[in-house]
Amino acid sequence: MPTNTTKDPGPTLPAVEMHIHKPNDPTIGIVVENRLCTKGGNKAAGFVRHIVLDISKTNIAGRFRVGQAFGVIPPGEDAKGKPHKVRLYSIASPTGGEDGTGTLLATTVKRMIDEHWDDHSLFLGVASNWLCDLQVGDEVPITGPAGKRFLLPAAPNEHDYAFFATGTGIAPFRGMVQELLAGGVTSQIVLVLGSPYATDLLYHEEMTALAEQHDNFTYLTALSREPQPDGSTRLYVQDRIETHAELFEQVLGGERGLVYACGLAGMELGVIQGLYRTLTPEAFARYVIPEPEIAGDPESWNRKMIPRRLSPTRRMFLEVY
Ligand SMILES: Cc1cc2nc3c(=O)[nH]c(=O)nc-3n(C[C@H](O)[C@H](O)[C@H](O)COP(=O)(O)OP(=O)(O)OC[C@H]3O[C@@H](n4cnc5c(N)ncnc54)[C@H](O)[C@@H]3O)c2cc1C
C-alpha cells in the first residue's frame, strides 16, 4: 500500500444551524401525514412509517438542512419517573422540506419491537411506537435541528456520490437524492439500499422513478434474505461494490468521490471492507485512512476501531445507530 501523508481537508460543508430548540425548550410539529412505507405482507417483522410534520409555526421552519436530524420527546415518564429523553430521527426531506417551503419535514420511523431482555415479554420502543401511532392533527414535541457533519458538500456539483443505506438509513438519502437531482447536478450518484426482503425496501418506487428519469443516478438494491428480483444471489449492501465494481471505480476512483453510509450500526464495517476489496489502494487510502499500512488489514478490523481511523480522510460520512 502506498503512503499518503498529505492531510486531506475533505469537502467544504455548508454552515448549519443547530439546537434552535433544545430539550428544555421544545417546539411543536403537527402531523400532516403518517403512512406505512413497507409493503403489505412484509416478511420481516418490521413496520416503518413515513411521517410528515408541519413545522410552519416553529423557529425551525426553513432552518434545517438535508442530512440533519431532529429530536422527538415522547410524552410520559421513564421507569425512573423522569420525563422521557429526546430520540433523534433523520430528516427524510431535502433542505426545502417536502414542498420547497421549509415548513413540512418528513422522517422515516421504524417501530422498535422486541422481546424484553429480562422476562421475554413484548418490548415496544417508546418514541418510535408513539410516533407511528399518531394521527393527522396530533402534536409532536420536537427539538433541533441536530448534526453538522452528515451533510452534502457546499459545492455539490464538484463531487460524485456513493450512498449506502440499510433500513431507515435511507431517510437522509431520500432527501439528498431529491435535492441533488432537483438542483440539476451532473454528478454521478449511486444509492445502494439494503433490506432483508423486497417488501421492506423503503421509498423503492420513488427511487426507481428517479433513476429512470436521471441518467446520472443509479439505484441498486441488496436483499439479504431472498434472491434479487433478477434471481441472483442474496446480497448485503457492500456486495454491490463488487457486483458493480466498474461503476464504483468511476465514482470513487478519482478525486471527486464521497462515500456516505447510514443505517444499522455495524453496516459501516462491511462497506469499508467492500471498498478495500474493490478499490485501488490509492482510492481506498483516500476514503478510509490515509495510511492503511499502519492500521493493518481492514478485514481484521472491528467496528469500534473505525471512528479513529476514518476521521482523517473526511471523505466518508457515517450516521449509524
Ligand atoms: C442520528 C440518529 C438518527 C436516527 N434516525 C432514525 C430514523 O430516521 N428512523 C428511526 O426509526 N430511528 C432513527 N434513529 C433511532 C431512534 O433515535 C431511536 O433510537 C429508535 O427509534 C428507538 O427509540 P424508541 O424510543 O422507540 O426505543 P426505546 O424506548 O428508547 O428503546 C430502545 C432502548 O431500549 C433498550 N432495549 C432495546 N432492546 C431491548 C430489549 N429487548 N429489552 C429491553 N430493553 C431493550 C435499549 O437500551 C435501547 O437503547 C436515529 C438515531 C440517531 C442517533
The ligand as an SDF file (V2000), in Angstrom:
LIG
                    3D

 53 58  0  0  0  0  0  0  0  0999 V2000
  -28.5540   10.4300   14.4280 C   0  0  0  0  0  0  0  0  0  0  0  0
  -29.6760    9.4260   14.5790 C   0  0  0  0  0  0  0  0  0  0  0  0
  -30.6480    9.3460   13.6080 C   0  0  0  0  0  0  0  0  0  0  0  0
  -31.6790    8.4150   13.7320 C   0  0  0  0  0  0  0  0  0  0  0  0
  -32.6030    8.3480   12.7400 N   0  0  0  0  0  0  0  0  0  0  0  0
  -33.6050    7.4420   12.8320 C   0  0  0  0  0  0  0  0  0  0  0  0
  -34.5840    7.3580   11.7910 C   0  0  0  0  0  0  0  0  0  0  0  0
  -34.5420    8.1030   10.8040 O   0  0  0  0  0  0  0  0  0  0  0  0
  -35.5640    6.4360   11.9280 N   0  0  0  0  0  0  0  0  0  0  0  0
  -35.6390    5.5890   13.0240 C   0  0  0  0  0  0  0  0  0  0  0  0
  -36.5700    4.7890   13.0860 O   0  0  0  0  0  0  0  0  0  0  0  0
  -34.7220    5.6600   14.0180 N   0  0  0  0  0  0  0  0  0  0  0  0
  -33.7310    6.5750   13.9500 C   0  0  0  0  0  0  0  0  0  0  0  0
  -32.8110    6.6580   14.9670 N   0  0  0  0  0  0  0  0  0  0  0  0
  -33.0060    5.8020   16.1720 C   0  0  0  0  0  0  0  0  0  0  0  0
  -34.0000    6.4950   17.1240 C   0  0  0  0  0  0  0  0  0  0  0  0
  -33.3790    7.6410   17.6820 O   0  0  0  0  0  0  0  0  0  0  0  0
  -34.4190    5.6210   18.3030 C   0  0  0  0  0  0  0  0  0  0  0  0
  -33.2840    5.1160   18.9480 O   0  0  0  0  0  0  0  0  0  0  0  0
  -35.3050    4.4670   17.9050 C   0  0  0  0  0  0  0  0  0  0  0  0
  -36.4860    4.9160   17.2610 O   0  0  0  0  0  0  0  0  0  0  0  0
  -35.7370    3.6650   19.1590 C   0  0  0  0  0  0  0  0  0  0  0  0
  -36.3120    4.5700   20.0620 O   0  0  0  0  0  0  0  0  0  0  0  0
  -37.5630    4.1440   20.9690 P   0  0  0  0  0  0  0  0  0  0  0  0
  -37.8700    5.2680   21.8870 O   0  0  0  0  0  0  0  0  0  0  0  0
  -38.6690    3.6020   20.1390 O   0  0  0  0  0  0  0  0  0  0  0  0
  -36.9490    2.9350   21.7730 O   0  0  0  0  0  0  0  0  0  0  0  0
  -36.5410    2.9920   23.3360 P   0  0  0  0  0  0  0  0  0  0  0  0
  -37.7530    3.0160   24.1690 O   0  0  0  0  0  0  0  0  0  0  0  0
  -35.5270    4.0760   23.5120 O   0  0  0  0  0  0  0  0  0  0  0  0
  -35.8840    1.5870   23.4030 O   0  0  0  0  0  0  0  0  0  0  0  0
  -34.6110    1.3520   22.9280 C   0  0  0  0  0  0  0  0  0  0  0  0
  -33.7200    1.1150   24.1220 C   0  0  0  0  0  0  0  0  0  0  0  0
  -34.2930    0.0970   24.9170 O   0  0  0  0  0  0  0  0  0  0  0  0
  -33.3270   -0.8360   25.3080 C   0  0  0  0  0  0  0  0  0  0  0  0
  -33.6900   -2.1220   24.7040 N   0  0  0  0  0  0  0  0  0  0  0  0
  -33.5210   -2.4990   23.4250 C   0  0  0  0  0  0  0  0  0  0  0  0
  -33.9410   -3.7480   23.2140 N   0  0  0  0  0  0  0  0  0  0  0  0
  -34.4060   -4.1690   24.4080 C   0  0  0  0  0  0  0  0  0  0  0  0
  -34.9790   -5.3930   24.8390 C   0  0  0  0  0  0  0  0  0  0  0  0
  -35.1560   -6.4230   24.0020 N   0  0  0  0  0  0  0  0  0  0  0  0
  -35.3550   -5.4880   26.1380 N   0  0  0  0  0  0  0  0  0  0  0  0
  -35.1560   -4.4720   26.9830 C   0  0  0  0  0  0  0  0  0  0  0  0
  -34.6160   -3.2830   26.6200 N   0  0  0  0  0  0  0  0  0  0  0  0
  -34.2450   -3.1340   25.3460 C   0  0  0  0  0  0  0  0  0  0  0  0
  -32.0060   -0.3460   24.8420 C   0  0  0  0  0  0  0  0  0  0  0  0
  -31.3910    0.3340   25.9230 O   0  0  0  0  0  0  0  0  0  0  0  0
  -32.3460    0.6190   23.7370 C   0  0  0  0  0  0  0  0  0  0  0  0
  -31.4570    1.7050   23.6830 O   0  0  0  0  0  0  0  0  0  0  0  0
  -31.7540    7.5590   14.8650 C   0  0  0  0  0  0  0  0  0  0  0  0
  -30.7740    7.6560   15.8520 C   0  0  0  0  0  0  0  0  0  0  0  0
  -29.7490    8.5660   15.7210 C   0  0  0  0  0  0  0  0  0  0  0  0
  -28.7030    8.6440   16.8110 C   0  0  0  0  0  0  0  0  0  0  0  0
  1  2  1  0
  2  3  1  0
  2 52  2  0
  3  4  2  0
  4  5  1  0
  4 50  1  0
  5  6  2  0
  6  7  1  0
  6 13  1  0
  7  8  2  0
  7  9  1  0
  9 10  1  0
 10 11  2  0
 10 12  1  0
 12 13  2  0
 13 14  1  0
 14 15  1  0
 14 50  1  0
 15 16  1  0
 16 17  1  0
 16 18  1  0
 18 19  1  0
 18 20  1  0
 20 21  1  0
 20 22  1  0
 22 23  1  0
 23 24  1  0
 24 25  2  0
 24 26  1  0
 24 27  1  0
 27 28  1  0
 28 29  2  0
 28 30  1  0
 28 31  1  0
 31 32  1  0
 32 33  1  0
 33 34  1  0
 33 48  1  0
 34 35  1  0
 35 36  1  0
 35 46  1  0
 36 37  1  0
 36 45  1  0
 37 38  2  0
 38 39  1  0
 39 40  1  0
 39 45  2  0
 40 41  1  0
 40 42  2  0
 42 43  1  0
 43 44  2  0
 44 45  1  0
 46 47  1  0
 46 48  1  0
 48 49  1  0
 50 51  2  0
 51 52  1  0
 52 53  1  0
M  END
$$$$
